[in-house]
Amino acid sequence: MNAVIALCHFCEAHGPCAIFCTQTLRDTKLEDLSLDQQTQKTCSACNYSISKNNNAIYSRDTESGATFVSTKVAVLPEVASLVKQAAVLSLSNGTDASKDGEFVFFGDSARGHILSHTFRVSDLQARGYSQLFSIIVLMKDKYFLLNIKPFLAEHLKKVSSELQAAAKKTKETEELTYSERQRRLSGAQFLMPTSRSLLELTGEEHIFAQLHSHFSWLLLAGSRFLTEHVTFGNLPWLPPQSSGRPPAQRLTYNSSTLPMIESIDDPDLEEFFSLRHLKSVVRKEEFATVCYCALTGVKIVVRGDPRKTFRFMVCLKKLLPEPMHNLMRIDAQHQHSISSEYKIISVSNDIAVPMASSSVYRIDFLDKHVNGHEVSVKWPGELPRKLPDLMVKLLKAVEEKNFTELVLNKQTKVLIEEWKNKVTCLNHAKSTSVQGKLKKVLGVQPQDQPIINYWSTHLH
C-alpha cells in the first residue's frame, strides 16, 4: 500500500506536528537516504530518541522486498511537506479534534487524501490533564483509502487504545506519588516540566518499536493482495481483521523489537477456475450475454452432465458477491427447483426445463460437439446498447493477456466486491436525493441500474 502512516501530537510549545512517520520504500535504498535527522525543537515532547542506537527503525518484507522505515520526519522531502500539512489539519479545530476517538477524512489531489484518527492521552502535567494526538494515513488514491477505512479504523483504534491504556497506568502511578490537581488548585509552582514525550507518558521503553510494528503491518497488509489503482471495495480476503497478521518470518527488523507480528496458518487452498473457462465453453458474443444475465438476475438454467456443468457453475458463482451465492443451485435434482427463487441452476438431462425467453437463459451441454461447440445457448433477449461499468471491466480483465489465471481471479473478486460495497452504501441512503448524491460520488451511471436493482434486494 503506497501510503504514509504518521503519529502526530499537539505540542504546547510548537503546535501540531508529526513525531513518528512510517512509509514504504521500494525503489529507494536506505543507503541513499539521510536517516540522521536533526531537529531544532528543544522540548522533550518533540526532541526524543526513537531507539538507543538508531535514528530510524526499519523492517523488510522478505517476499516482496519492500522496506518499511520509521523516522521522526518522513525520509523523502516531498512526502515530509505533505505529512506536515496533514498534521496541522488533523489537529486543527476544522476537524473537531476535541472528539476523542474520532475518524475524519479530508484532503485533495494536490496535498493527498488523509484519514485522521484523533485521541487524547492522559498527562497530569498538561493543560486539561491530557495531550492531543492523532494517527494519520496519507495516500494519493482517494477511493482506495475510503474503502479500506473500516480495516484501518479497526486497527488504528487498537493502537490508540494501547497508548491510552499505558498512559493511564502512568497517570495512576503519579497520582499515588503526588496530587497534581491539588497543586494546581493551590497555585503552587510546577515541580516538573509540562512537556513530555510519548515514551515518558506511556512508560514503555519500546513504544516506538511497537508503533513501527503496527504501522508497517498495516502497510504490508494493504499491499499483500492488490495495489491501490485496482481496488474500490473492502478487503474480505485478508485474514480475519481481529487477529490475522502476515507471517512473522516475512518481516525482519533492524532492532530487537517486541514480538508484535503473529504467525497465522495459511487458509485452505480451494480449486479455482477463472472466467476464461466460461469464455472457452461459449462463443465470444454469448460470453457477454451470460455475464450480463448473471449480473442482472436473469434466470440461467444450465442443463447437462454434472461432470461437465460443475466447472461452468463454479465460474458463474464468481460473478456474484458471496451473500448472493445462495441464489445458485448446483446439480438440482427436482423439477420444483426450476420454479424456485434460484437464479442460476444446473440440472441433469432427465429434468425438463422451460423454453428460453427474455427472463430465462438456457445453456445445454451437448453429448457431442456440434460445429466445434460444446454447448447450445438460447436466449431471445438482447444486450443493452451501453453495458454496465462492472461488466465492461470484467470483459476487459478477461481479455488482458498479461493477467495470469490467479491474477484474473483476484481481479474478478476485487471488481465484484467494489460493486457490492457500492450497492450496500446506496441501500443505506435514507432518501432519493441522498441516493442521487451517493451515485455521483460512487460513479454509478444509468447503465448500472439493472445491477443495482438486482443486488440491492439481497445485500444489506
C-alpha positions as CSV (number, residue, x, y, z in Angstrom):
1,M,0.0,0.0,0.0
2,N,1.6,3.2,-1.1
3,A,0.8,5.3,1.9
4,V,2.4,7.1,4.9
5,I,1.2,6.5,8.4
6,A,2.2,9.1,11.0
7,L,1.7,9.8,14.7
8,C,1.1,13.5,15.4
9,H,0.7,15.5,18.6
10,F,-0.2,19.0,19.6
11,C,2.9,20.4,21.3
12,E,2.3,23.2,23.9
13,A,5.4,25.0,22.5
14,H,5.4,24.2,18.8
15,G,1.8,23.5,17.9
16,P,0.7,20.5,15.8
17,C,3.4,18.4,14.2
18,A,4.2,14.8,13.2
19,I,6.6,13.0,15.5
20,F,6.8,9.5,14.0
21,C,6.3,8.5,10.3
22,T,6.3,5.1,8.7
23,Q,6.5,4.7,4.9
24,T,7.2,2.0,2.3
25,L,10.4,2.1,0.2
26,R,10.5,0.1,-3.0
27,D,12.8,1.8,-5.5
28,T,14.8,3.8,-2.9
29,K,17.6,2.2,-1.0
30,L,18.2,3.0,2.7
31,E,21.9,3.8,1.9
32,D,20.7,6.6,-0.3
33,L,18.8,8.3,2.4
34,S,19.9,10.5,5.3
35,L,18.4,8.9,8.4
36,D,20.4,11.1,10.8
37,Q,17.6,13.6,11.2
38,Q,18.2,16.6,13.4
39,T,15.6,18.8,15.0
40,Q,15.8,22.3,16.3
41,K,12.9,21.8,18.7
42,T,14.2,21.6,22.3
43,C,11.1,20.5,24.2
44,S,11.2,16.9,25.4
45,A,7.9,16.1,23.6
46,C,9.4,16.8,20.2
47,N,13.1,16.1,20.8
48,Y,13.3,12.4,21.7
49,S,15.2,9.3,20.6
50,I,13.4,6.6,18.6
51,S,15.8,3.9,19.9
52,K,19.0,3.8,21.8
53,N,21.3,3.1,18.9
54,N,19.4,4.3,15.8
55,N,17.6,7.3,14.4
56,A,15.3,5.0,12.5
57,I,13.6,1.7,12.7
58,Y,13.2,-0.3,9.5
59,S,11.9,-3.8,8.6
60,R,11.9,-5.7,5.3
61,D,9.3,-7.9,3.8
62,T,11.2,-10.9,2.6
63,E,8.6,-11.8,0.0
64,S,8.1,-8.6,-1.9
65,G,11.4,-6.9,-0.9
66,A,9.7,-3.8,0.3
67,T,11.3,-1.9,3.2
68,F,9.2,-0.1,5.9
69,V,11.1,2.7,7.6
70,S,10.1,4.8,10.6
71,T,11.7,8.1,11.4
72,K,10.7,11.3,13.2
73,V,10.2,13.1,9.8
74,A,9.3,11.3,6.5
75,V,12.6,10.4,4.8
76,L,11.5,11.8,1.4
77,P,11.4,15.6,1.4
78,E,8.3,15.8,-0.9
79,V,6.5,13.5,1.4
80,A,7.6,15.3,4.6
81,S,6.0,18.5,3.5
82,L,2.7,16.7,2.8
83,V,2.8,15.0,6.2
84,K,3.5,18.3,7.9
85,Q,0.4,19.9,6.3
86,A,-1.7,16.9,7.1
87,A,-0.6,17.0,10.8
88,V,-1.7,20.6,11.1
89,L,-5.1,19.9,9.5
90,S,-5.5,16.7,11.6
91,L,-5.2,18.6,14.9
92,S,-6.8,21.8,13.9
93,N,-10.3,23.0,15.0
94,G,-11.5,22.4,11.5
95,T,-11.6,18.6,12.1
96,D,-13.2,19.0,15.5
97,A,-10.3,17.2,17.1
98,S,-11.8,17.6,20.5
99,K,-13.8,14.5,20.0
100,D,-11.8,11.6,21.4
101,G,-11.5,8.6,19.0
102,E,-12.9,10.5,16.0
103,F,-12.1,9.5,12.4
104,V,-12.1,12.3,9.8
105,F,-11.5,12.1,6.1
106,F,-10.1,15.2,4.2
107,G,-7.6,16.3,1.6
108,D,-7.4,16.8,-2.1
109,S,-5.4,15.5,-5.1
110,A,-2.6,18.1,-4.6
111,R,-2.0,17.6,-0.9
112,G,-3.1,13.9,-0.8
113,H,-6.1,12.3,0.9
114,I,-5.9,11.8,4.6
115,L,-7.7,9.6,7.1
116,S,-7.2,11.1,10.6
117,H,-7.9,9.4,13.9
118,T,-7.7,11.8,16.9
119,F,-7.5,10.8,20.5
120,R,-6.3,12.0,23.9
121,V,-3.6,10.6,26.1
122,S,-3.6,11.2,29.9
123,D,-0.9,13.6,31.2
124,L,-1.2,15.2,34.6
125,Q,1.3,17.9,33.7
126,A,-0.6,19.1,30.6
127,R,-3.5,21.5,30.4
128,G,-6.7,19.6,30.8
129,Y,-4.7,16.7,32.1
130,S,-4.3,15.2,28.6
131,Q,-2.4,15.6,25.4
132,L,-4.0,15.6,22.0
133,F,-2.6,13.0,19.5
134,S,-3.7,11.8,16.1
135,I,-2.7,9.0,13.7
136,I,-3.0,9.9,10.0
137,V,-2.9,7.7,6.9
138,L,-1.9,9.7,3.8
139,M,-2.1,8.5,0.3
140,K,-2.9,9.7,-3.2
141,D,-5.7,7.2,-4.1
142,K,-8.9,8.6,-2.7
143,Y,-11.2,5.7,-3.3
144,F,-8.8,3.1,-2.1
145,L,-8.4,5.0,1.2
146,L,-12.2,5.4,1.6
147,N,-12.9,1.7,1.1
148,I,-10.2,0.4,3.4
149,K,-11.4,2.8,6.1
150,P,-13.2,0.0,8.1
151,F,-10.0,-2.1,8.1
152,L,-7.8,0.9,9.0
153,A,-10.2,2.2,11.6
154,E,-10.3,-1.1,13.5
155,H,-6.6,-1.3,13.8
156,L,-5.8,2.3,14.4
157,K,-8.4,2.3,17.2
158,K,-6.4,-0.6,18.8
159,V,-3.2,1.3,18.5
160,S,-4.7,4.4,20.2
161,S,-6.3,2.3,22.9
162,E,-2.9,0.7,23.7
163,L,-1.3,4.2,24.1
164,Q,-4.2,5.4,26.2
165,A,-4.1,2.3,28.5
166,A,-0.3,2.7,29.0
167,A,-0.6,6.4,29.8
168,K,-3.5,5.7,32.2
169,K,-1.2,3.4,34.2
170,T,1.5,6.1,34.3
171,K,-1.1,8.6,35.5
172,E,-2.3,6.3,38.2
173,T,1.2,5.8,39.4
174,E,1.9,9.5,39.5
175,E,-1.3,10.2,41.4
176,L,-0.1,7.9,44.1
177,T,3.1,9.9,44.4
178,Y,1.6,13.4,44.4
179,S,-1.7,15.2,43.7
180,E,-1.2,17.4,40.6
181,R,-4.7,18.6,40.8
182,Q,-4.3,19.9,44.4
183,R,-1.0,21.6,43.4
184,R,-2.7,23.4,40.5
185,L,-5.7,24.5,42.5
186,S,-3.5,25.9,45.3
187,G,-1.5,27.9,42.8
188,A,1.8,26.2,43.6
189,Q,4.6,26.2,41.0
190,F,5.1,23.1,38.9
191,L,8.0,21.0,40.1
192,M,8.3,19.2,36.8
193,P,8.4,20.4,33.1
194,T,4.9,20.3,31.5
195,S,6.1,19.0,28.1
196,R,6.7,15.2,28.0
197,S,7.4,12.7,25.2
198,L,5.3,9.7,24.4
199,L,7.9,7.5,26.0
200,E,7.5,9.4,29.3
201,L,3.7,9.4,29.1
202,T,3.4,5.7,28.5
203,G,6.4,4.4,30.4
204,E,7.0,1.9,27.6
205,E,10.7,1.6,26.7
206,H,9.9,0.1,23.3
207,I,6.9,2.2,22.5
208,F,8.3,3.4,19.1
209,A,9.3,-0.1,18.1
210,Q,5.7,-1.2,18.9
211,L,4.3,1.6,16.8
212,H,6.6,0.7,13.9
213,S,5.5,-2.9,14.1
214,H,1.8,-1.8,14.0
215,F,2.3,0.7,11.2
216,S,4.5,-1.5,9.0
217,W,2.0,-4.3,9.3
218,L,-0.8,-2.1,8.2
219,L,1.2,-1.0,5.1
220,L,2.1,-4.7,4.4
221,A,-1.5,-5.9,4.8
222,G,-2.8,-3.3,2.4
223,S,-0.4,-4.4,-0.3
224,R,-0.4,-8.1,0.2
225,F,-3.0,-8.9,-2.4
226,L,-3.5,-5.8,-4.5
227,T,-2.4,-2.3,-5.3
228,E,-4.3,0.9,-4.9
229,H,-5.3,1.5,-8.6
230,V,-7.3,-1.7,-8.9
231,T,-9.3,-1.5,-5.7
232,F,-12.5,0.2,-4.5
233,G,-14.0,-2.4,-2.2
234,N,-13.1,-3.8,1.2
235,L,-10.5,-6.5,1.7
236,P,-12.6,-9.5,2.5
237,W,-9.9,-12.0,1.5
238,L,-7.5,-10.6,4.1
239,P,-7.0,-12.8,7.2
240,P,-9.7,-12.0,9.9
241,Q,-9.1,-8.4,10.9
242,S,-9.4,-9.1,14.6
243,S,-6.4,-11.4,14.8
244,G,-4.9,-12.1,11.3
245,R,-1.4,-10.9,10.7
246,P,1.2,-11.6,8.0
247,P,3.5,-14.5,9.0
248,A,6.3,-13.4,11.3
249,Q,9.0,-14.8,9.1
250,R,8.2,-12.4,6.4
251,L,9.3,-9.3,8.4
252,T,12.9,-8.8,9.5
253,Y,13.8,-5.9,11.8
254,N,16.9,-3.9,12.4
255,S,16.5,-3.8,16.1
256,S,15.2,-6.1,18.9
257,T,11.5,-5.2,18.9
258,L,8.7,-6.8,20.8
259,P,7.0,-9.8,19.1
260,M,4.1,-7.9,17.6
261,I,3.8,-9.8,14.4
262,E,2.0,-13.1,15.0
263,S,2.1,-16.1,12.6
264,I,-1.1,-17.5,11.1
265,D,-1.9,-20.7,9.3
266,D,-2.4,-20.4,5.5
267,P,-6.0,-20.7,4.5
268,D,-7.0,-23.9,2.8
269,L,-6.4,-23.6,-0.9
270,E,-9.5,-24.3,-3.0
271,E,-9.6,-25.3,-6.6
272,F,-10.5,-22.4,-8.8
273,F,-11.4,-21.7,-12.4
274,S,-11.3,-18.2,-13.9
275,L,-13.9,-16.6,-16.1
276,R,-11.8,-17.6,-19.1
277,H,-13.3,-21.1,-18.6
278,L,-16.8,-19.6,-19.4
279,K,-15.4,-17.9,-22.5
280,S,-13.8,-21.2,-23.7
281,V,-17.1,-23.0,-23.4
282,V,-19.4,-20.5,-25.1
283,R,-19.0,-18.3,-28.1
284,K,-17.5,-14.8,-27.8
285,E,-20.8,-13.0,-28.1
286,E,-22.5,-15.5,-25.8
287,F,-19.9,-14.9,-23.1
288,A,-21.1,-11.3,-22.8
289,T,-24.7,-12.3,-22.6
290,V,-24.2,-14.9,-19.9
291,C,-22.2,-12.5,-17.8
292,Y,-24.9,-9.8,-18.2
293,C,-27.7,-12.3,-17.2
294,A,-25.8,-13.5,-14.2
295,L,-25.1,-9.9,-13.0
296,T,-28.6,-8.6,-13.5
297,G,-30.7,-11.5,-12.3
298,V,-32.0,-13.2,-15.4
299,K,-32.6,-16.8,-14.6
300,I,-29.9,-19.1,-16.0
301,V,-30.6,-22.8,-16.5
302,V,-27.6,-24.9,-17.2
303,R,-28.6,-28.4,-18.4
304,G,-26.3,-31.4,-18.9
305,D,-24.0,-34.0,-17.3
306,P,-22.9,-32.7,-13.9
307,R,-19.3,-33.6,-14.7
308,K,-19.4,-31.0,-17.5
309,T,-21.6,-28.4,-15.8
310,F,-19.8,-28.2,-12.5
311,R,-16.9,-26.1,-13.6
312,F,-19.2,-23.8,-15.5
313,M,-21.3,-23.2,-12.4
314,V,-18.2,-22.5,-10.3
315,C,-17.2,-19.8,-12.7
316,L,-20.7,-18.3,-12.8
317,K,-20.6,-18.2,-9.0
318,K,-17.7,-15.7,-9.2
319,L,-20.0,-13.2,-10.9
320,L,-22.0,-12.7,-7.7
321,P,-20.9,-11.4,-4.2
322,E,-20.7,-14.0,-1.5
323,P,-24.0,-13.0,0.2
324,M,-25.8,-13.8,-3.1
325,H,-24.3,-17.3,-3.6
326,N,-27.5,-18.8,-2.0
327,L,-29.3,-17.8,-5.2
328,M,-27.5,-20.6,-7.0
329,R,-28.3,-24.3,-7.0
330,I,-25.7,-26.7,-8.4
331,D,-27.0,-30.0,-9.7
332,A,-30.6,-29.6,-8.8
333,Q,-32.4,-33.0,-8.5
334,H,-36.0,-32.0,-8.7
335,Q,-38.3,-30.1,-11.1
336,H,-39.5,-27.7,-8.4
337,S,-36.0,-26.2,-8.2
338,I,-36.6,-24.7,-11.7
339,S,-39.6,-22.6,-10.5
340,S,-38.0,-21.6,-7.2
341,E,-36.2,-18.4,-6.3
342,Y,-32.8,-19.7,-7.5
343,K,-31.4,-17.5,-10.2
344,I,-28.7,-19.8,-11.5
345,I,-29.5,-23.6,-11.7
346,S,-27.8,-26.6,-13.1
347,V,-29.9,-29.7,-13.8
348,S,-29.3,-33.1,-15.4
349,N,-30.6,-34.1,-18.8
350,D,-33.6,-36.0,-17.4
351,I,-35.2,-32.9,-15.9
352,A,-37.5,-30.9,-18.1
353,V,-36.6,-27.2,-18.3
354,P,-38.6,-24.2,-19.5
355,M,-38.2,-22.7,-23.0
356,A,-35.7,-19.9,-23.4
357,S,-37.3,-16.4,-23.0
358,S,-36.2,-12.9,-22.1
359,S,-36.4,-14.0,-18.5
360,V,-34.8,-17.5,-18.9
361,Y,-31.3,-18.0,-20.3
362,R,-30.7,-21.7,-21.4
363,I,-27.4,-23.4,-21.7
364,D,-27.5,-27.0,-22.8
365,F,-24.3,-29.1,-22.7
366,L,-24.2,-31.4,-25.7
367,D,-23.2,-35.0,-25.7
368,K,-21.2,-34.4,-28.9
369,H,-19.6,-31.3,-30.2
370,V,-21.7,-29.6,-32.9
371,N,-19.9,-27.3,-35.3
372,G,-17.0,-27.3,-32.9
373,H,-19.1,-26.1,-29.9
374,E,-19.7,-27.9,-26.7
375,V,-23.0,-26.1,-25.7
376,S,-26.1,-24.8,-27.2
377,V,-27.1,-21.3,-25.9
378,K,-30.6,-19.9,-26.3
379,W,-31.8,-16.5,-25.2
380,P,-34.0,-14.2,-27.2
381,G,-33.1,-11.2,-25.2
382,E,-30.6,-8.5,-26.2
383,L,-27.8,-6.7,-24.5
384,P,-28.3,-3.0,-23.8
385,R,-26.5,-0.6,-26.1
386,K,-24.5,0.6,-23.1
387,L,-23.1,-2.1,-20.8
388,P,-22.8,-1.7,-17.0
389,D,-19.4,-0.5,-15.8
390,L,-18.8,-3.7,-13.8
391,M,-19.4,-5.8,-16.9
392,V,-17.1,-3.7,-19.1
393,K,-14.3,-4.0,-16.6
394,L,-14.8,-7.8,-16.3
395,L,-14.7,-8.2,-20.0
396,K,-11.5,-6.1,-20.2
397,A,-9.9,-8.2,-17.4
398,V,-10.6,-11.5,-19.2
399,E,-9.1,-10.1,-22.4
400,E,-5.9,-8.8,-20.6
401,K,-3.2,-11.1,-21.8
402,N,-0.8,-10.1,-19.0
403,F,-3.2,-11.5,-16.4
404,T,-2.5,-15.0,-15.2
405,E,-5.4,-17.2,-14.1
406,L,-4.6,-16.3,-10.5
407,V,-4.4,-12.6,-11.1
408,L,-7.7,-12.7,-13.1
409,N,-9.4,-14.5,-10.3
410,K,-8.3,-11.8,-7.8
411,Q,-9.2,-9.0,-10.1
412,T,-12.7,-10.5,-10.6
413,K,-13.1,-10.7,-6.8
414,V,-12.0,-7.1,-6.4
415,L,-14.5,-5.8,-9.0
416,I,-17.4,-7.8,-7.5
417,E,-16.6,-6.6,-4.0
418,E,-16.3,-3.0,-5.3
419,W,-19.8,-3.1,-6.6
420,K,-21.1,-5.0,-3.6
421,N,-19.9,-2.1,-1.4
422,K,-21.5,0.5,-3.8
423,V,-24.8,-1.2,-3.6
424,T,-24.6,-1.6,0.2
425,C,-23.8,2.2,0.5
426,L,-26.8,3.0,-1.7
427,N,-29.1,0.8,0.4
428,H,-28.2,2.9,3.5
429,A,-29.3,6.1,1.8
430,K,-32.4,7.4,3.6
431,S,-33.8,9.4,0.7
432,T,-33.8,9.6,-3.1
433,S,-31.9,12.8,-3.0
434,V,-29.2,11.3,-0.8
435,Q,-29.0,8.3,-3.0
436,G,-28.6,10.5,-6.1
437,K,-25.7,12.3,-4.5
438,L,-24.1,9.0,-3.5
439,K,-24.4,7.7,-7.1
440,K,-22.4,10.7,-8.3
441,V,-19.7,10.1,-5.6
442,L,-19.6,6.4,-6.4
443,G,-19.6,6.9,-10.1
444,V,-22.9,4.9,-10.7
445,Q,-24.3,5.6,-14.2
446,P,-27.8,4.9,-15.6
447,Q,-26.5,1.7,-17.4
448,D,-25.5,0.3,-14.0
449,Q,-29.1,0.4,-12.7
450,P,-30.0,-3.2,-13.6
451,I,-27.2,-4.4,-11.3
452,I,-28.2,-2.0,-8.6
453,N,-31.9,-3.2,-8.8
454,Y,-31.0,-6.9,-8.6
455,W,-28.2,-6.7,-5.9
456,S,-29.9,-4.2,-3.6
457,T,-32.7,-6.7,-2.7
458,H,-30.1,-9.2,-1.4
459,L,-27.4,-7.0,0.1
460,H,-27.8,-5.1,3.4
